[in-house]
Amino acid sequence: MPFFSYLLQCADDSFYAGWTTNIENRLEAHNSGKASRYTRSRLPVQLAYVAHHASQSEAMKNEAILKNKTHREKKQLMDEFYAK
């Protein structure tokens, strides 16, 4: 089973970090307002970063790392993600 950690950039330029086993379904849930209170009130604009992990614990650890990054670090991660 695949595991992913991800960042979403929201309409107010904030970021939301999470993890999932199905990135497409999770993005659809965020975009339809069914995923989290945070993204319901801040409206996701784009996927800013996604990483594949071998286990749930790795995905959850990376989610925590993403949450603890500064706004500037999250923007830099997004820029690097789109530069690929």
TORNUVO-398365 format. One record per atom (N, C-alpha, C): residue in three letters; atom name; x, y, z. Coordinates in Angstrom, 3 decimals, always signed. Example, Ala and Ser with C-alpha at 12.3 -4.5 7.8 and 13.67 -1.06 7.14 Angstrom:
BEGIN
<r residu="ALA" atome="N" x="+13.190" y="-5.690" z="+7.800"/>
<r residu="ALA" atome="CA" x="+12.300" y="-4.500" z="+7.800"/>
<r residu="ALA" atome="C" x="+13.200" y="-3.300" z="+7.800"/>
<r residu="SER" atome="N" x="+12.850" y="-2.250" z="+7.080"/>
<r residu="SER" atome="CA" x="+13.670" y="-1.060" z="+7.140"/>
<r residu="SER" atome="C" x="+12.900" y="+0.030" z="+7.870"/>
//
This chain:
BEGIN
<r residu="MET" atome="N" x="+0.840" y="-1.179" z="+0.000"/>
<r residu="MET" atome="CA" x="+0.000" y="+0.000" z="+0.000"/>
<r residu="MET" atome="C" x="+0.888" y="+1.247" z="+0.000"/>
<r residu="PRO" atome="N" x="+0.575" y="+2.223" z="-0.844"/>
<r residu="PRO" atome="CA" x="+1.373" y="+3.457" z="-0.863"/>
<r residu="PRO" atome="C" x="+0.968" y="+4.403" z="+0.275"/>
<r residu="PHE" atome="N" x="+1.909" y="+5.183" z="+0.709"/>
<r residu="PHE" atome="CA" x="+1.672" y="+6.207" z="+1.727"/>
<r residu="PHE" atome="C" x="+2.295" y="+7.500" z="+1.229"/>
<r residu="PHE" atome="N" x="+1.602" y="+8.597" z="+1.448"/>
<r residu="PHE" atome="CA" x="+2.054" y="+9.891" z="+0.973"/>
<r residu="PHE" atome="C" x="+1.975" y="+10.933" z="+2.080"/>
<r residu="SER" atome="N" x="+2.916" y="+11.853" z="+2.084"/>
<r residu="SER" atome="CA" x="+2.786" y="+13.076" z="+2.868"/>
<r residu="SER" atome="C" x="+2.687" y="+14.197" z="+1.840"/>
<r residu="TYR" atome="N" x="+1.987" y="+15.277" z="+2.205"/>
<r residu="TYR" atome="CA" x="+1.742" y="+16.327" z="+1.221"/>
<r residu="TYR" atome="C" x="+1.551" y="+17.680" z="+1.885"/>
<r residu="LEU" atome="N" x="+1.707" y="+18.710" z="+1.088"/>
<r residu="LEU" atome="CA" x="+1.409" y="+20.091" z="+1.468"/>
<r residu="LEU" atome="C" x="+0.433" y="+20.656" z="+0.447"/>
<r residu="LEU" atome="N" x="-0.562" y="+21.358" z="+0.928"/>
<r residu="LEU" atome="CA" x="-1.461" y="+22.107" z="+0.064"/>
<r residu="LEU" atome="C" x="-1.249" y="+23.589" z="+0.312"/>
<r residu="GLN" atome="N" x="-1.231" y="+24.372" z="-0.735"/>
<r residu="GLN" atome="CA" x="-1.218" y="+25.820" z="-0.576"/>
<r residu="GLN" atome="C" x="-2.667" y="+26.277" z="-0.633"/>
<r residu="CYS" atome="N" x="-3.055" y="+27.117" z="+0.317"/>
<r residu="CYS" atome="CA" x="-4.432" y="+27.585" z="+0.413"/>
<r residu="CYS" atome="C" x="-4.580" y="+28.994" z="-0.141"/>
<r residu="ALA" atome="N" x="-5.823" y="+29.418" z="-0.334"/>
<r residu="ALA" atome="CA" x="-6.122" y="+30.709" z="-0.949"/>
<r residu="ALA" atome="C" x="-5.548" y="+31.885" z="-0.166"/>
<r residu="ASP" atome="N" x="-5.408" y="+31.745" z="+1.146"/>
<r residu="ASP" atome="CA" x="-4.852" y="+32.836" z="+1.964"/>
<r residu="ASP" atome="C" x="-3.330" y="+32.747" z="+2.058"/>
<r residu="ASP" atome="N" x="-2.711" y="+31.919" z="+1.213"/>
<r residu="ASP" atome="CA" x="-1.265" y="+31.699" z="+1.145"/>
<r residu="ASP" atome="C" x="-0.722" y="+30.903" z="+2.332"/>
<r residu="SER" atome="N" x="-1.602" y="+30.298" z="+3.116"/>
<r residu="SER" atome="CA" x="-1.147" y="+29.397" z="+4.175"/>
<r residu="SER" atome="C" x="-0.949" y="+28.009" z="+3.569"/>
<r residu="PHE" atome="N" x="-0.415" y="+27.091" z="+4.367"/>
<r residu="PHE" atome="CA" x="-0.184" y="+25.728" z="+3.913"/>
<r residu="PHE" atome="C" x="-0.846" y="+24.746" z="+4.865"/>
<r residu="TYR" atome="N" x="-1.319" y="+23.636" z="+4.304"/>
<r residu="TYR" atome="CA" x="-1.881" y="+22.547" z="+5.088"/>
<r residu="TYR" atome="C" x="-1.038" y="+21.305" z="+4.819"/>
<r residu="ALA" atome="N" x="-0.588" y="+20.633" z="+5.873"/>
<r residu="ALA" atome="CA" x="+0.191" y="+19.394" z="+5.730"/>
<r residu="ALA" atome="C" x="-0.654" y="+18.206" z="+6.164"/>
<r residu="GLY" atome="N" x="-0.491" y="+17.098" z="+5.462"/>
<r residu="GLY" atome="CA" x="-1.222" y="+15.892" z="+5.816"/>
<r residu="GLY" atome="C" x="-0.524" y="+14.653" z="+5.274"/>
<r residu="TRP" atome="N" x="-1.147" y="+13.508" z="+5.546"/>
<r residu="TRP" atome="CA" x="-0.660" y="+12.250" z="+4.982"/>
<r residu="TRP" atome="C" x="-1.877" y="+11.450" z="+4.552"/>
<r residu="THR" atome="N" x="-1.686" y="+10.514" z="+3.637"/>
<r residu="THR" atome="CA" x="-2.792" y="+9.723" z="+3.113"/>
<r residu="THR" atome="C" x="-2.270" y="+8.469" z="+2.422"/>
<r residu="THR" atome="N" x="-3.176" y="+7.562" z="+2.118"/>
<r residu="THR" atome="CA" x="-2.827" y="+6.385" z="+1.318"/>
<r residu="THR" atome="C" x="-3.287" y="+6.548" z="-0.132"/>
<r residu="ASN" atome="N" x="-4.136" y="+7.549" z="-0.386"/>
<r residu="ASN" atome="CA" x="-4.618" y="+7.793" z="-1.747"/>
<r residu="ASN" atome="C" x="-4.637" y="+9.298" z="-1.988"/>
<r residu="ILE" atome="N" x="-3.617" y="+9.800" z="-2.618"/>
<r residu="ILE" atome="CA" x="-3.456" y="+11.244" z="-2.781"/>
<r residu="ILE" atome="C" x="-4.573" y="+11.846" z="-3.634"/>
<r residu="GLU" atome="N" x="-5.006" y="+11.173" z="-4.685"/>
<r residu="GLU" atome="CA" x="-6.054" y="+11.715" z="-5.548"/>
<r residu="GLU" atome="C" x="-7.364" y="+11.878" z="-4.780"/>
<r residu="ASN" atome="N" x="-7.760" y="+10.852" z="-4.036"/>
<r residu="ASN" atome="CA" x="-9.006" y="+10.925" z="-3.265"/>
<r residu="ASN" atome="C" x="-8.919" y="+11.992" z="-2.180"/>
<r residu="ARG" atome="N" x="-7.761" y="+12.101" z="-1.546"/>
<r residu="ARG" atome="CA" x="-7.602" y="+13.089" z="-0.480"/>
<r residu="ARG" atome="C" x="-7.677" y="+14.508" z="-1.026"/>
<r residu="LEU" atome="N" x="-7.051" y="+14.745" z="-2.183"/>
<r residu="LEU" atome="CA" x="-7.127" y="+16.071" z="-2.800"/>
<r residu="LEU" atome="C" x="-8.564" y="+16.408" z="-3.179"/>
<r residu="GLU" atome="N" x="-9.276" y="+15.442" z="-3.715"/>
<r residu="GLU" atome="CA" x="-10.683" y="+15.644" z="-4.066"/>
<r residu="GLU" atome="C" x="-11.500" y="+15.989" z="-2.818"/>
<r residu="ALA" atome="N" x="-11.228" y="+15.297" z="-1.714"/>
<r residu="ALA" atome="CA" x="-11.938" y="+15.578" z="-0.463"/>
<r residu="ALA" atome="C" x="-11.639" y="+16.997" z="+0.030"/>
<r residu="HIS" atome="N" x="-10.381" y="+17.403" z="-0.034"/>
<r residu="HIS" atome="CA" x="-10.034" y="+18.773" z="+0.364"/>
<r residu="HIS" atome="C" x="-10.734" y="+19.787" z="-0.538"/>
<r residu="ASN" atome="N" x="-10.692" y="+19.568" z="-1.832"/>
<r residu="ASN" atome="CA" x="-11.271" y="+20.519" z="-2.782"/>
<r residu="ASN" atome="C" x="-12.790" y="+20.590" z="-2.699"/>
<r residu="SER" atome="N" x="-13.430" y="+19.529" z="-2.237"/>
<r residu="SER" atome="CA" x="-14.890" y="+19.532" z="-2.112"/>
<r residu="SER" atome="C" x="-15.348" y="+19.948" z="-0.719"/>
<r residu="GLY" atome="N" x="-14.398" y="+20.257" z="+0.182"/>
<r residu="GLY" atome="CA" x="-14.750" y="+20.708" z="+1.519"/>
<r residu="GLY" atome="C" x="-15.091" y="+19.597" z="+2.488"/>
<r residu="LYS" atome="N" x="-14.676" y="+18.370" z="+2.189"/>
<r residu="LYS" atome="CA" x="-15.018" y="+17.225" z="+3.031"/>
<r residu="LYS" atome="C" x="-13.837" y="+16.668" z="+3.819"/>
<r residu="ALA" atome="N" x="-12.670" y="+17.309" z="+3.757"/>
<r residu="ALA" atome="CA" x="-11.483" y="+16.699" z="+4.341"/>
<r residu="ALA" atome="C" x="-11.138" y="+17.245" z="+5.728"/>
<r residu="SER" atome="N" x="-10.933" y="+18.528" z="+5.857"/>
<r residu="SER" atome="CA" x="-10.528" y="+19.076" z="+7.146"/>
<r residu="SER" atome="C" x="-11.146" y="+20.450" z="+7.355"/>
<r residu="ARG" atome="N" x="-11.325" y="+20.810" z="+8.594"/>
<r residu="ARG" atome="CA" x="-11.866" y="+22.128" z="+8.929"/>
<r residu="ARG" atome="C" x="-10.946" y="+23.226" z="+8.374"/>
<r residu="TYR" atome="N" x="-9.653" y="+22.990" z="+8.461"/>
<r residu="TYR" atome="CA" x="-8.674" y="+23.980" z="+8.003"/>
<r residu="TYR" atome="C" x="-8.871" y="+24.300" z="+6.524"/>
<r residu="THR" atome="N" x="-8.948" y="+23.280" z="+5.682"/>
<r residu="THR" atome="CA" x="-9.076" y="+23.535" z="+4.245"/>
<r residu="THR" atome="C" x="-10.500" y="+23.943" z="+3.858"/>
<r residu="ARG" atome="N" x="-11.483" y="+23.638" z="+4.681"/>
<r residu="ARG" atome="CA" x="-12.839" y="+24.136" z="+4.405"/>
<r residu="ARG" atome="C" x="-12.878" y="+25.656" z="+4.546"/>
<r residu="SER" atome="N" x="-12.143" y="+26.185" z="+5.516"/>
<r residu="SER" atome="CA" x="-12.184" y="+27.629" z="+5.751"/>
<r residu="SER" atome="C" x="-11.141" y="+28.397" z="+4.947"/>
<r residu="ARG" atome="N" x="-10.121" y="+27.722" z="+4.433"/>
<r residu="ARG" atome="CA" x="-9.052" y="+28.421" z="+3.728"/>
<r residu="ARG" atome="C" x="-8.936" y="+28.055" z="+2.245"/>
<r residu="LEU" atome="N" x="-9.733" y="+27.160" z="+1.780"/>
<r residu="LEU" atome="CA" x="-9.808" y="+26.766" z="+0.373"/>
<r residu="LEU" atome="C" x="-8.461" y="+26.453" z="-0.280"/>
<r residu="PRO" atome="N" x="-8.170" y="+25.171" z="-0.487"/>
<r residu="PRO" atome="CA" x="-6.915" y="+24.791" z="-1.136"/>
<r residu="PRO" atome="C" x="-6.863" y="+25.291" z="-2.578"/>
<r residu="VAL" atome="N" x="-5.676" y="+25.742" z="-2.976"/>
<r residu="VAL" atome="CA" x="-5.474" y="+26.261" z="-4.325"/>
<r residu="VAL" atome="C" x="-4.702" y="+25.257" z="-5.167"/>
<r residu="GLN" atome="N" x="-3.639" y="+24.698" z="-4.573"/>
<r residu="GLN" atome="CA" x="-2.823" y="+23.764" z="-5.345"/>
<r residu="GLN" atome="C" x="-2.052" y="+22.831" z="-4.424"/>
<r residu="LEU" atome="N" x="-1.688" y="+21.707" z="-4.992"/>
<r residu="LEU" atome="CA" x="-0.781" y="+20.791" z="-4.320"/>
<r residu="LEU" atome="C" x="+0.596" y="+21.421" z="-4.352"/>
<r residu="ALA" atome="N" x="+1.195" y="+21.626" z="-3.188"/>
<r residu="ALA" atome="CA" x="+2.485" y="+22.301" z="-3.117"/>
<r residu="ALA" atome="C" x="+3.647" y="+21.324" z="-3.056"/>
<r residu="TYR" atome="N" x="+3.383" y="+20.094" z="-2.582"/>
<r residu="TYR" atome="CA" x="+4.456" y="+19.109" z="-2.393"/>
<r residu="TYR" atome="C" x="+3.807" y="+17.771" z="-2.103"/>
<r residu="VAL" atome="N" x="+4.393" y="+16.712" z="-2.606"/>
<r residu="VAL" atome="CA" x="+3.962" y="+15.361" z="-2.255"/>
<r residu="VAL" atome="C" x="+5.184" y="+14.449" z="-2.246"/>
<r residu="ALA" atome="N" x="+5.218" y="+13.534" z="-1.282"/>
<r residu="ALA" atome="CA" x="+6.309" y="+12.557" z="-1.189"/>
<r residu="ALA" atome="C" x="+5.715" y="+11.177" z="-0.937"/>
<r residu="HIS" atome="N" x="+6.299" y="+10.176" z="-1.541"/>
<r residu="HIS" atome="CA" x="+5.884" y="+8.776" z="-1.380"/>
<r residu="HIS" atome="C" x="+6.711" y="+8.144" z="-0.277"/>
<r residu="HIS" atome="N" x="+6.063" y="+7.330" z="+0.569"/>
<r residu="HIS" atome="CA" x="+6.755" y="+6.677" z="+1.677"/>
<r residu="HIS" atome="C" x="+6.434" y="+5.188" z="+1.707"/>
<r residu="ALA" atome="N" x="+7.338" y="+4.427" z="+2.290"/>
<r residu="ALA" atome="CA" x="+7.186" y="+2.975" z="+2.359"/>
<r residu="ALA" atome="C" x="+6.233" y="+2.533" z="+3.467"/>
<r residu="SER" atome="N" x="+6.013" y="+3.383" z="+4.461"/>
<r residu="SER" atome="CA" x="+5.159" y="+2.987" z="+5.582"/>
<r residu="SER" atome="C" x="+4.340" y="+4.170" z="+6.083"/>
<r residu="GLN" atome="N" x="+3.291" y="+3.847" z="+6.820"/>
<r residu="GLN" atome="CA" x="+2.444" y="+4.873" z="+7.410"/>
<r residu="GLN" atome="C" x="+3.237" y="+5.715" z="+8.399"/>
<r residu="SER" atome="N" x="+4.078" y="+5.073" z="+9.184"/>
<r residu="SER" atome="CA" x="+4.842" y="+5.823" z="+10.185"/>
<r residu="SER" atome="C" x="+5.790" y="+6.830" z="+9.528"/>
<r residu="GLU" atome="N" x="+6.388" y="+6.465" z="+8.390"/>
<r residu="GLU" atome="CA" x="+7.254" y="+7.406" z="+7.674"/>
<r residu="GLU" atome="C" x="+6.449" y="+8.601" z="+7.156"/>
<r residu="ALA" atome="N" x="+5.272" y="+8.326" z="+6.621"/>
<r residu="ALA" atome="CA" x="+4.418" y="+9.398" z="+6.109"/>
<r residu="ALA" atome="C" x="+3.992" y="+10.330" z="+7.247"/>
<r residu="MET" atome="N" x="+3.645" y="+9.768" z="+8.382"/>
<r residu="MET" atome="CA" x="+3.225" y="+10.574" z="+9.524"/>
<r residu="MET" atome="C" x="+4.388" y="+11.392" z="+10.086"/>
<r residu="LYS" atome="N" x="+5.572" y="+10.807" z="+10.108"/>
<r residu="LYS" atome="CA" x="+6.757" y="+11.545" z="+10.571"/>
<r residu="LYS" atome="C" x="+7.047" y="+12.713" z="+9.633"/>
<r residu="ASN" atome="N" x="+6.950" y="+12.479" z="+8.329"/>
<r residu="ASN" atome="CA" x="+7.209" y="+13.556" z="+7.379"/>
<r residu="ASN" atome="C" x="+6.126" y="+14.634" z="+7.464"/>
<r residu="GLU" atome="N" x="+4.888" y="+14.241" z="+7.730"/>
<r residu="GLU" atome="CA" x="+3.827" y="+15.228" z="+7.932"/>
<r residu="GLU" atome="C" x="+4.189" y="+16.153" z="+9.095"/>
<r residu="ALA" atome="N" x="+4.664" y="+15.585" z="+10.197"/>
<r residu="ALA" atome="CA" x="+5.056" y="+16.389" z="+11.360"/>
<r residu="ALA" atome="C" x="+6.207" y="+17.325" z="+11.014"/>
<r residu="ILE" atome="N" x="+7.156" y="+16.829" z="+10.232"/>
<r residu="ILE" atome="CA" x="+8.282" y="+17.670" z="+9.793"/>
<r residu="ILE" atome="C" x="+7.762" y="+18.824" z="+8.940"/>
<r residu="LEU" atome="N" x="+6.846" y="+18.524" z="+8.018"/>
<r residu="LEU" atome="CA" x="+6.282" y="+19.561" z="+7.158"/>
<r residu="LEU" atome="C" x="+5.551" y="+20.624" z="+7.975"/>
<r residu="LYS" atome="N" x="+4.780" y="+20.185" z="+8.961"/>
<r residu="LYS" atome="CA" x="+4.032" y="+21.124" z="+9.799"/>
<r residu="LYS" atome="C" x="+4.954" y="+22.064" z="+10.566"/>
<r residu="ASN" atome="N" x="+6.127" y="+21.594" z="+10.927"/>
<r residu="ASN" atome="CA" x="+7.056" y="+22.393" z="+11.724"/>
<r residu="ASN" atome="C" x="+7.951" y="+23.311" z="+10.896"/>
<r residu="LYS" atome="N" x="+7.866" y="+23.219" z="+9.579"/>
<r residu="LYS" atome="CA" x="+8.653" y="+24.109" z="+8.724"/>
<r residu="LYS" atome="C" x="+8.060" y="+25.513" z="+8.768"/>
<r residu="THR" atome="N" x="+8.915" y="+26.493" z="+8.574"/>
<r residu="THR" atome="CA" x="+8.438" y="+27.873" z="+8.494"/>
<r residu="THR" atome="C" x="+7.704" y="+28.082" z="+7.173"/>
<r residu="HIS" atome="N" x="+6.973" y="+29.177" z="+7.092"/>
<r residu="HIS" atome="CA" x="+6.255" y="+29.501" z="+5.857"/>
<r residu="HIS" atome="C" x="+7.236" y="+29.633" z="+4.698"/>
<r residu="ARG" atome="N" x="+8.360" y="+30.274" z="+4.954"/>
<r residu="ARG" atome="CA" x="+9.386" y="+30.439" z="+3.922"/>
<r residu="ARG" atome="C" x="+9.917" y="+29.071" z="+3.463"/>
<r residu="GLU" atome="N" x="+10.152" y="+28.157" z="+4.389"/>
<r residu="GLU" atome="CA" x="+10.651" y="+26.817" z="+4.033"/>
<r residu="GLU" atome="C" x="+9.608" y="+26.053" z="+3.220"/>
<r residu="LYS" atome="N" x="+8.338" y="+26.216" z="+3.553"/>
<r residu="LYS" atome="CA" x="+7.269" y="+25.548" z="+2.801"/>
<r residu="LYS" atome="C" x="+7.198" y="+26.101" z="+1.382"/>
<r residu="LYS" atome="N" x="+7.331" y="+27.415" z="+1.242"/>
<r residu="LYS" atome="CA" x="+7.337" y="+28.010" z="-0.100"/>
<r residu="LYS" atome="C" x="+8.529" y="+27.515" z="-0.915"/>
<r residu="GLN" atome="N" x="+9.681" y="+27.400" z="-0.276"/>
<r residu="GLN" atome="CA" x="+10.867" y="+26.904" z="-0.961"/>
<r residu="GLN" atome="C" x="+10.671" y="+25.455" z="-1.390"/>
<r residu="LEU" atome="N" x="+10.083" y="+24.643" z="-0.527"/>
<r residu="LEU" atome="CA" x="+9.794" y="+23.250" z="-0.860"/>
<r residu="LEU" atome="C" x="+8.850" y="+23.175" z="-2.054"/>
<r residu="MET" atome="N" x="+7.836" y="+24.049" z="-2.086"/>
<r residu="MET" atome="CA" x="+6.900" y="+24.091" z="-3.206"/>
<r residu="MET" atome="C" x="+7.630" y="+24.485" z="-4.493"/>
<r residu="ASP" atome="N" x="+8.482" y="+25.499" z="-4.408"/>
<r residu="ASP" atome="CA" x="+9.241" y="+25.926" z="-5.594"/>
<r residu="ASP" atome="C" x="+10.107" y="+24.789" z="-6.130"/>
<r residu="GLU" atome="N" x="+10.769" y="+24.061" z="-5.243"/>
<r residu="GLU" atome="CA" x="+11.611" y="+22.933" z="-5.648"/>
<r residu="GLU" atome="C" x="+10.756" y="+21.810" z="-6.245"/>
<r residu="PHE" atome="N" x="+9.572" y="+21.583" z="-5.669"/>
<r residu="PHE" atome="CA" x="+8.675" y="+20.531" z="-6.164"/>
<r residu="PHE" atome="C" x="+8.250" y="+20.827" z="-7.594"/>
<r residu="TYR" atome="N" x="+7.931" y="+22.088" z="-7.888"/>
<r residu="TYR" atome="CA" x="+7.502" y="+22.452" z="-9.235"/>
<r residu="TYR" atome="C" x="+8.645" y="+22.647" z="-10.213"/>
<r residu="ALA" atome="N" x="+9.865" y="+22.776" z="-9.703"/>
<r residu="ALA" atome="CA" x="+11.030" y="+22.908" z="-10.575"/>
<r residu="ALA" atome="C" x="+11.419" y="+21.563" z="-11.189"/>
<r residu="LYS" atome="N" x="+10.936" y="+20.478" z="-10.615"/>
<r residu="LYS" atome="CA" x="+11.280" y="+19.128" z="-11.110"/>
<r residu="LYS" atome="C" x="+10.701" y="+18.872" z="-12.463"/>
//
